[in-house]
Structure formats: C-alpha cells, structure tokens
Amino acid sequence: MKLVYCLMAALMISFAASAQEEDKNDDGKKAKRKSLSISNEGIKVENMEEDAKDGVYVRKSDSVKLKKVEKKFDFTYAAVDIGINTLQDKTDYTSAAAQSFLNVPANMKNDQLFSLRTGKSWNVNVWPILFKARLMKTNGQKLYVSSGIGLQMYNFRFTKDISYLNNTTPEVYLDSLDFDKNKLGFTYLSVPLAFTAKTKIAKGTWIVYGAGVTGGYRISSWTKQISAERGKQKNHDAFNFNDFNACVTGEIGVSGVFRIYASYQLTSLHETALAQHPFSIGLRFGGV
C-alpha cells in the first residue's frame, strides 16, 4: 500500500506541475512548461516545450536531476556477521604445559581432541553503530575508513566429550558421559578499524572489498553441556582463556546485494598450554 500511495503522490505532483499556466512567446507558436517527476532514479525537473506541429508538449534535454548527496562523514547502523568457525591449532602437544593441561589418555593429547562439529560452530558479530569517513571519491572509485564498537561472539561444538575445569589449576579432561551437546562460547566487546573500497563496474553496481583489524576484551566465556544424566549445565568461568583478542578481517561482495567476510584471530584463545586460533567465514549484512 505504501508503494501505491507513493505512486499516487508522484502522479499528483507531476499533474500539478504540468498544470501550471503557460508562458506564451511573442509569436504565439510555442509555450513552455516545467515537468516534475519522481522515480527510483531521483527527482527530475525538466523543461517542456510545445511542438509547433501537433501542439504536444515534449521534454527537452536541459533537465536537472536531484540526487542524494553522500556525506564525507557519516554513520552506518546495525551491521551483522553470521558465519561458521574452525580452530587453527598450533599447539605443541609434546610441551610440558600442554601435557599438564590435558588430563586425558596419552593417545588423545593431540589436535583431534578438539575436533568440531563445523556446521554447528557459529560466529556472530553485531556492530550497532559504525562511524565512517570517506577518504577518496571519483566517478568509479571510493575509499572509506570506519570504526565503532560491537560484540564478537563465538561458539565451538565439540565432537568429543571433553570438559573444561578451573579448580586450583585449569585443565581439560575427558568426561565419562556422552553429551548430546557440548559447547564452548565466548563474547568479546570489540572495536574494529577497517578500510573499505568500492569500485564501480556498471551503472549503479559497485564491487566492495576491504580489510582491517579488531581488538576485543573478553566479557564472558562459558561451557554448555546437555546429557541424559545431568540435564543442561552451563558454567561461566575464565578456564585459562586470554582476556584480550586481536583479529585480522576482510570482506568482498557487491554493494547492496551480498558480502562475504572472514576473520582470523591472531592471539590464542588460551593464556598458556594451548595455541588455538579461531577462523570464521560467512555473510555480512549491512556495513560501510
């Protein structure tokens, strides 16, 4: 219905503009009018002149097109990333720290202990507000720098029945139960810094691509386990995890159509013993 109302308003405006009083020339052969039209291409104000032969008004080429002017400094709201996680494991499992941290049988002290259900390990990032500044603009190229604040959220679904424990010293052990769900989750309060470029490939079509970094502070980490014996258990703790993280990020897509993002955490999840780095890839909704 909104579309119908807009079309009716546009027709009324165009009719009202066309119904203006004509300005007759001295020779009485021609008259001029102004035509105002509204469409998805913007607002057009065009001169119209009466054809000498049949008295029909035709548009002339000296039209004025009013477009929305892009600000050099502006804000972007409600950008969201949804993707899947993997763990890049660089741990030296022969080290004393790793051997001590892993309270599992010797033949399981390797990266397979932390194998994931990849299709169920998700990364969600929410950027409520981003400030952007345009660094360059030509007919076919734009460059922006942006920053803001938001949340990076990871969860990892394990295939094995491992548990994190934080008593006198943190450790990972193999539980005696078969878990229906065994998940480790993180939430970081993060600040991004990104450079985004747009290149025009056709009328109204721009390729968007960029790279940047994020720095975050861990505001929550937890495990969630579901089993027939214990039901649902959720445990919030530090579990030997780093308080801070740093990531490199990238994106590519078609502006206004789709965007693909990727993120790699440079810092390890753990303070000691294990060197595990999350890698995420998925779709970005919104953005600069």
C-alpha positions in Angstrom: 0.0 0.0 0.0 2.9 2.4 0.7 4.1 1.9 -2.8 0.6 2.8 -4.2 0.4 5.9 -2.1 3.9 7.0 -3.3 2.9 6.5 -6.9 -0.3 8.4 -6.4 1.6 11.3 -4.8 4.1 11.3 -7.6 1.3 11.4 -10.2 -0.4 14.3 -8.3 2.8 16.3 -8.1 3.5 15.7 -11.8 0.0 16.7 -12.7 0.1 19.8 -10.6 3.4 20.8 -12.1 2.2 20.2 -15.6 -0.9 22.2 -15.0 1.0 25.5 -14.4 0.0 28.5 -16.5 1.7 28.6 -19.9 4.1 31.3 -20.9 3.3 32.2 -24.5 6.1 33.5 -26.7 5.6 36.7 -28.6 5.0 34.8 -31.9 2.2 32.7 -30.2 3.6 29.5 -31.6 5.2 27.9 -28.6 4.7 27.7 -24.8 6.9 26.3 -22.1 6.1 24.3 -19.0 8.0 22.6 -16.2 7.7 18.9 -15.6 8.4 17.4 -12.2 8.8 13.6 -11.9 9.7 11.3 -9.0 11.1 7.8 -9.6 13.7 5.4 -8.2 16.3 7.5 -10.1 15.6 10.5 -8.0 13.7 13.8 -8.7 13.8 15.3 -12.1 12.8 18.8 -13.1 12.6 19.1 -16.9 11.7 21.9 -19.3 8.9 21.1 -21.8 8.1 22.9 -25.0 5.0 22.7 -27.2 5.7 21.2 -30.6 4.8 23.6 -33.4 3.1 20.9 -35.5 0.8 18.9 -33.2 0.7 21.0 -30.0 2.1 18.1 -27.9 4.5 19.0 -25.1 7.9 17.2 -25.3 10.8 17.1 -22.9 14.0 18.9 -23.7 17.5 17.8 -22.8 18.1 20.6 -20.3 16.9 18.7 -17.3 18.0 18.9 -13.7 18.4 15.6 -11.7 18.4 16.0 -7.9 20.3 13.2 -6.1 21.0 12.4 -2.5 24.4 13.8 -1.6 26.7 11.4 0.2 28.3 12.9 3.3 32.0 12.8 3.8 31.5 11.8 7.5 28.5 9.6 8.4 27.3 6.7 10.4 26.3 3.1 9.5 23.8 1.3 11.7 23.1 -2.4 12.6 25.7 -4.4 10.7 25.6 -8.1 11.4 28.0 -11.0 10.5 26.8 -14.6 10.6 29.4 -17.4 9.8 30.9 -20.7 10.8 34.0 -21.3 13.0 37.0 -23.5 12.8 40.1 -23.7 15.1 43.6 -23.3 13.7 45.5 -25.4 16.2 49.2 -24.6 16.5 49.8 -26.3 19.9 53.0 -28.1 20.6 51.4 -31.1 22.3 54.8 -32.5 23.4 55.4 -29.5 25.6 55.2 -29.9 29.4 52.5 -27.2 29.6 50.2 -29.0 27.1 50.8 -32.4 28.8 49.9 -31.0 32.2 46.9 -29.1 31.0 45.3 -32.1 29.2 44.0 -34.6 31.7 43.2 -37.2 29.1 44.7 -40.5 27.9 48.1 -40.0 26.2 46.9 -41.2 22.8 44.3 -38.3 22.8 46.7 -35.5 23.6 46.6 -34.0 20.1 44.6 -31.6 18.0 41.9 -34.2 17.3 40.8 -33.9 21.0 39.2 -30.5 20.0 37.6 -31.6 16.7 34.5 -29.6 16.0 31.0 -30.0 14.5 31.8 -27.3 11.9 28.3 -26.9 10.7 27.2 -26.2 14.3 30.1 -23.9 15.4 28.9 -20.4 14.8 30.4 -16.9 14.8 28.0 -13.9 15.1 29.3 -10.3 15.2 27.0 -7.4 15.9 28.0 -3.8 15.1 25.2 -1.5 16.3 26.9 1.7 15.0 29.9 2.4 12.8 31.5 5.8 12.1 32.8 6.1 8.5 34.9 8.8 6.8 35.3 9.0 3.0 38.9 9.3 2.1 38.6 9.4 -1.6 35.9 9.7 -4.3 36.0 9.6 -8.1 33.4 8.6 -10.7 34.4 5.0 -10.3 36.2 4.6 -7.0 35.5 5.3 -3.3 37.6 4.6 -0.2 36.4 4.7 3.4 37.9 4.2 6.9 35.5 3.1 9.6 35.4 2.2 13.3 32.9 1.7 16.1 32.1 -0.8 18.8 30.3 -4.1 18.9 30.2 -7.7 20.1 32.1 -10.7 18.7 30.5 -14.0 19.7 32.0 -17.4 19.1 30.7 -20.9 19.9 32.5 -24.2 19.3 30.6 -27.5 19.3 33.0 -30.4 20.2 32.6 -33.9 18.8 34.3 -35.4 21.9 33.1 -35.4 25.5 35.7 -33.0 26.8 35.1 -30.7 29.8 36.9 -27.5 31.0 37.7 -27.3 34.7 39.0 -24.4 36.7 39.9 -25.5 40.2 43.4 -24.9 41.7 44.8 -25.1 38.2 42.8 -25.1 34.9 42.6 -28.3 32.9 40.7 -30.1 30.2 39.6 -33.7 31.0 37.6 -36.4 29.2 34.2 -36.8 30.8 32.6 -40.2 31.5 29.3 -39.1 30.0 28.0 -39.0 26.4 26.9 -35.4 25.8 24.1 -34.6 23.4 25.5 -31.1 23.2 29.0 -29.9 24.3 29.7 -26.3 23.5 32.3 -23.6 24.4 31.3 -20.0 24.0 32.9 -16.5 24.1 31.7 -12.9 23.9 34.1 -10.1 23.3 33.5 -6.4 23.4 35.3 -5.3 20.3 36.4 -2.2 18.4 37.1 -2.6 14.7 39.2 -0.5 12.4 38.6 -1.1 8.7 39.5 0.3 5.2 36.7 -0.3 2.7 36.9 0.3 -1.1 34.2 0.4 -3.7 34.8 0.1 -7.4 32.1 0.8 -10.0 31.7 -2.0 -12.6 28.4 -0.9 -14.1 25.7 1.8 -13.6 24.5 1.5 -10.0 26.7 -1.6 -9.4 29.8 -1.4 -7.1 32.2 -4.1 -6.0 33.0 -3.7 -2.3 36.1 -5.0 -0.7 38.3 -4.2 2.3 40.5 -5.3 5.2 41.0 -4.3 8.8 41.7 -5.4 12.4 39.6 -5.7 15.6 40.7 -5.6 19.2 38.4 -7.1 21.9 38.1 -7.7 25.6 36.5 -11.0 26.8 33.4 -10.2 28.8 32.2 -13.8 29.0 33.3 -17.3 28.4 31.2 -20.4 29.3 30.5 -24.1 28.6 27.1 -25.6 27.9 26.6 -29.3 28.2 23.5 -31.4 27.8 23.2 -35.0 28.8 20.6 -37.5 29.9 22.2 -38.0 33.3 22.8 -34.3 34.2 20.4 -32.4 32.0 21.5 -29.0 30.9 24.6 -27.5 32.6 26.1 -24.1 32.0 29.3 -22.9 33.6 30.8 -19.4 33.3 34.5 -19.2 34.1 37.8 -18.0 32.8 39.2 -21.5 32.1 42.7 -20.2 31.3 41.4 -18.1 28.4 43.0 -14.8 27.3 41.2 -11.6 28.4 42.1 -9.9 25.1 41.9 -10.9 21.4 43.1 -9.3 18.2 41.9 -10.3 14.7 42.6 -9.5 11.1 39.4 -9.2 8.9 38.5 -9.0 5.3 35.4 -8.7 3.1 34.3 -8.8 -0.5 31.0 -8.5 -2.3 28.6 -6.4 -4.3 27.3 -3.3 -2.5 23.6 -3.7 -1.6 23.5 -7.3 -2.8 25.8 -9.6 -0.7 29.0 -9.5 1.2 31.4 -12.3 2.4 33.6 -11.7 5.4 36.4 -13.6 7.0 38.2 -13.2 10.4 41.3 -14.8 11.8 42.3 -14.4 15.5 46.0 -13.6 15.8 46.0 -14.2 19.5 45.5 -17.6 21.1 42.3 -18.4 22.9 44.4 -19.6 25.8 46.8 -17.8 28.1 49.1 -20.9 28.3 49.5 -24.5 27.2 47.3 -24.4 24.0 47.8 -22.3 20.9 44.4 -22.3 19.2 43.2 -19.5 16.8 39.6 -19.1 15.6 39.0 -18.6 11.9 35.5 -17.5 10.8 33.9 -17.0 7.4 30.3 -16.1 6.5 27.9 -13.5 5.3 27.8 -9.8 6.3 24.5 -7.9 6.4 25.0 -4.1 6.2 28.3 -2.4 6.6 30.1 0.6 5.1 
